[in-house]
């Protein structure tokens, strides 16, 4: 089914806004449009507001998918709110406290245990159940300085959302067994977490409050990378784009990572990312398979 002309125009405007090549319209029409229609039907059948999760490793295109779904669903008459799990990170001060009390690796944002999960739960619930007069501040995290923006700078969503999208690298992740936690998966774990204290804490957090958050999701979408080997290259591209954007705007780039820092940083994500690549394709409601160059090469609707 071809997208309506008015929708094609809205997509073209969004492509220009995101500074994407014109041929990205093919991706939107071929892959994103059918997904949006499935969400419209799911909303129609349920008769209520829905929460949709988007999972994918760094650089897989989660935020791009979320943004274009918003465009497509808006044209279908549905109002959307987007929340990134990255915007739920604890403040730098809070993570430093965790690093002192539990394990030094918790100073680094990213893994379960470094987010304000209750904040995410509260925001999603309010977005799903609000009235026309409800005003919901949406948390924002400033990666350039590795700290949360002050709440006065958070955008405010007005009213109740028909669709709430929660996107993030660990959205929908499940805890591992004690046996799986026993052996380290990389140099970071072997050298800086030899007793497994950090990974056990992360796993415990994932098994508890994060599952409460993920149970709010009605549907789970996955952007599946070919392997973890792609993740470093993709994350490096993201960091370069962030640095260029900050330089253009004359902002503070103190939080931008060099290559050595990035190599260490990405190892924090390896265990859970590999677990997700192994188990989520079988349980995602909608699965996009990615090639090494980020492009989608297949899509599969997994649920009825």
C-alpha positions in Angstrom: 0.0 0.0 0.0 1.4 3.4 -1.1 1.4 6.2 1.4 -1.1 9.0 0.7 0.2 12.1 -1.0 -0.3 14.4 2.0 1.6 11.9 4.1 4.4 11.8 1.6 4.7 15.5 1.9 4.8 15.4 5.7 7.6 12.7 5.5 9.6 14.8 3.0 9.5 17.7 5.5 10.6 15.4 8.3 13.5 14.1 6.2 14.6 17.6 5.5 14.4 18.5 9.2 16.5 15.5 10.2 19.0 16.3 7.4 18.6 12.9 5.9 19.0 12.0 2.2 15.9 12.2 0.0 16.0 8.5 -0.6 15.2 7.9 3.1 11.6 8.2 1.9 12.0 4.6 0.6 12.9 3.4 4.2 9.9 5.3 5.6 7.4 3.9 3.1 8.8 0.4 2.9 9.5 -0.3 6.6 8.0 2.4 8.8 4.7 2.9 7.1 3.5 -0.7 7.6 4.5 -0.6 11.2 2.6 2.6 11.8 -0.5 1.0 10.2 -0.2 -2.0 12.5 0.0 0.4 15.5 -3.1 2.3 14.3 -5.0 -1.0 14.1 -3.7 -2.0 17.6 -4.9 1.3 19.0 -8.3 0.9 17.3 -8.8 -2.6 18.6 -7.8 -1.7 22.1 -9.8 1.5 22.4 -7.2 3.1 24.7 -3.9 4.8 24.9 -0.9 2.5 24.2 2.8 2.3 25.2 5.2 1.0 22.6 8.8 0.0 23.3 11.6 0.4 20.7 14.8 -1.6 21.4 18.1 -1.4 19.6 21.8 -1.0 20.2 23.6 2.3 20.0 23.3 3.7 16.5 20.6 1.4 15.3 18.2 4.2 14.5 15.8 4.1 17.5 15.2 7.8 17.8 14.8 8.2 14.0 12.2 5.4 13.9 10.4 7.0 16.9 10.4 10.4 15.3 9.0 9.2 12.0 6.4 7.0 13.7 5.2 10.2 15.3 4.9 11.9 11.9 3.0 8.9 10.4 0.7 8.4 13.4 -0.1 12.1 13.6 -1.4 11.9 10.0 -3.6 9.0 11.2 -5.0 11.2 13.9 -3.0 9.8 16.8 -1.0 12.0 19.2 2.4 10.6 20.2 4.8 11.3 23.0 8.4 10.1 22.9 10.5 9.2 26.0 14.0 8.0 25.7 15.4 5.8 28.5 18.6 7.8 28.1 16.7 10.9 29.4 16.0 9.0 32.6 19.7 8.7 33.7 20.4 9.6 37.3 22.3 12.8 37.7 26.1 12.7 37.8 26.0 13.3 41.6 23.6 10.4 42.1 25.7 8.1 40.1 28.8 9.2 42.0 27.0 8.3 45.2 26.2 4.8 43.8 29.8 4.4 42.7 31.0 5.1 46.3 28.3 2.9 48.0 28.1 0.0 45.5 30.7 -0.1 42.8 32.9 2.4 40.9 31.5 1.3 37.5 28.1 2.7 38.4 29.5 6.2 37.9 29.2 5.6 34.2 25.7 6.1 32.8 24.1 3.4 30.7 23.4 0.1 32.4 20.3 -0.8 34.5 20.8 0.8 37.9 21.9 4.2 36.5 18.3 5.4 35.6 15.6 6.9 37.6 13.1 4.2 36.7 10.3 5.5 38.9 10.5 8.8 37.1 9.9 6.9 33.8 7.0 4.9 35.2 5.3 8.1 36.5 5.8 10.0 33.3 4.4 7.2 31.1 1.4 6.6 33.4 0.6 10.3 33.3 0.9 10.5 29.6 -1.4 7.5 29.2 -4.1 8.6 31.6 -4.0 12.4 31.5 -6.9 14.7 30.7 -7.0 17.4 28.1 -5.5 19.8 30.7 -2.7 17.6 31.9 0.8 18.9 31.5 3.6 16.3 31.7 7.2 17.5 31.8 9.4 15.2 29.7 12.9 14.5 31.3 15.9 15.5 29.3 19.6 14.4 29.8 22.5 16.4 28.5 25.1 13.9 27.3 27.6 16.6 26.4 28.1 17.4 30.1 27.0 13.9 31.4 24.2 15.3 33.6 20.5 16.0 33.6 19.1 19.2 32.3 17.3 21.3 35.0 13.6 20.5 35.0 12.9 24.1 34.0 14.4 23.2 30.6 12.3 20.0 30.1 9.7 20.2 27.3 6.1 19.8 28.4 3.5 17.5 26.8 0.0 18.8 26.9 -3.0 16.4 27.3 -3.2 12.6 27.0 -1.1 10.8 24.5 -2.7 8.2 22.2 0.7 6.5 21.8 3.6 6.7 24.1 6.9 5.5 22.7 9.7 4.5 25.0 13.0 4.0 23.1 16.3 2.8 24.4 19.1 0.3 24.1 17.9 -1.9 27.1 14.2 -1.4 26.7 12.6 -4.9 27.2 15.8 -6.5 28.4 15.4 -9.5 30.9 17.8 -10.5 33.7 20.3 -13.2 33.3 20.8 -16.3 35.3 23.5 -16.6 38.1 25.4 -19.0 35.9 25.5 -16.5 33.0 26.8 -13.8 35.3 29.7 -15.9 36.6 32.1 -15.4 33.7 33.2 -12.0 32.5 32.4 -11.1 28.8 35.2 -8.5 28.2 38.3 -6.8 29.7 36.2 -4.3 31.6 34.4 -7.0 33.6 37.5 -9.1 34.0 39.7 -6.2 35.2 37.3 -3.8 36.9 34.6 -6.2 38.2 36.5 -9.5 38.9 34.1 -10.4 41.8 31.0 -9.7 39.7 29.6 -7.1 42.2 28.8 -4.6 39.5 27.1 -7.0 37.1 25.1 -8.7 39.9 23.8 -5.3 41.0 22.9 -4.4 37.4 21.1 -7.7 37.0 19.2 -7.3 40.2 18.0 -3.9 39.2 17.0 -5.2 35.8 15.1 -8.1 37.4 13.0 -5.7 39.6 12.1 -2.1 38.9 13.0 -2.2 35.2 10.6 -5.1 34.7 7.9 -2.9 36.3 8.6 -0.2 33.7 8.7 -2.7 30.8 5.4 -4.2 31.8 3.7 -0.9 30.9 4.6 -1.6 27.3 1.8 -3.0 25.1 4.1 -3.8 22.2 7.8 -4.3 21.7 9.7 -3.3 18.5 13.3 -4.4 17.9 16.0 -3.0 15.6 18.4 -6.0 15.5 22.0 -5.2 14.7 24.0 -8.0 12.9 26.3 -8.4 15.9 27.9 -6.6 18.8 30.9 -5.9 16.6 28.9 -3.2 14.8 27.9 -1.4 17.9 31.3 0.3 18.6 31.5 1.7 15.0 27.9 2.9 15.2 28.4 4.5 18.6 31.6 6.2 17.3 29.6 7.7 14.5 27.1 9.0 17.1 29.8 10.6 19.2 31.3 12.3 16.1 27.9 13.8 15.1 27.3 15.0 18.7 30.7 16.7 18.8 30.0 18.4 15.4 26.6 19.6 16.5 28.0 21.0 19.8 30.9 22.7 18.0 28.5 24.3 15.5 26.4 25.7 18.3 29.3 26.7 20.5 28.3 24.5 23.4 30.2 22.7 26.1 31.9 19.5 24.7 33.6 18.4 27.9 31.5 15.2 27.9 32.5 14.0 24.4 34.5 10.8 24.5 37.8 10.2 22.7 38.5 6.8 21.1 40.0 5.2 24.2 37.2 6.4 26.4 34.6 5.2 23.9 36.2 1.7 23.7 35.9 1.3 27.5 32.5 2.9 27.6 30.9 0.5 25.0 32.0 -2.5 27.1 29.6 -1.5 29.8 26.8 -2.4 27.3 28.2 -5.6 25.9 26.7 -8.2 28.2 23.1 -7.0 28.0 23.3 -6.1 24.3 24.5 -9.6 23.4 21.7 -11.1 25.5 19.1 -9.0 23.7 20.5 -9.9 20.3 20.1 -13.5 21.4 16.7 -13.6 23.0 14.6 -10.6 21.9 14.2 -11.5 18.2 12.0 -14.4 19.2 9.8 -12.4 21.5 9.6 -8.9 19.9 6.2 -8.0 18.4 7.8 -6.4 15.4 11.4 -7.2 14.3 13.5 -5.2 12.0 16.8 -6.8 10.9 19.6 -4.5 10.1 22.7 -4.7 7.9 26.2 -3.5 8.8 25.5 -0.1 7.2 22.4 0.5 9.5 19.9 -0.2 6.7 16.9 -2.4 7.4 16.9 -5.5 5.2 13.9 -7.4 6.6 10.9 -6.9 8.8 8.7 -9.4 10.5 5.5 -8.9 12.5 5.7 -11.5 15.3 2.4 -11.0 17.1 -1.2 -11.3 16.1 
